[in-house]
Amino acid sequence: MADVDTGAPDLEAGAELERTLDRLEARMEALQLSMRIRRTSLRFALWRHDLRETRETWFRLLDPDGQDPTPEGS
């Protein structure tokens, strides 16, 4: 009998990527909420930096050859 490639590793890798993207998206939303609610917090600059890095990671995973279409500072 011939071995049939079911593509299971591809499905697992795709599912893991999807979970990672979902976690990053949730993190971005939480950071944006924190920034909106606590604009005067001493952590605001840290949250903005973390949001920028999280967004860059999310876009890099989503489209490794693409660019972040979101203007800086938004």
Beta strands, then each sheet from edge to edge (+ up, - down):
end
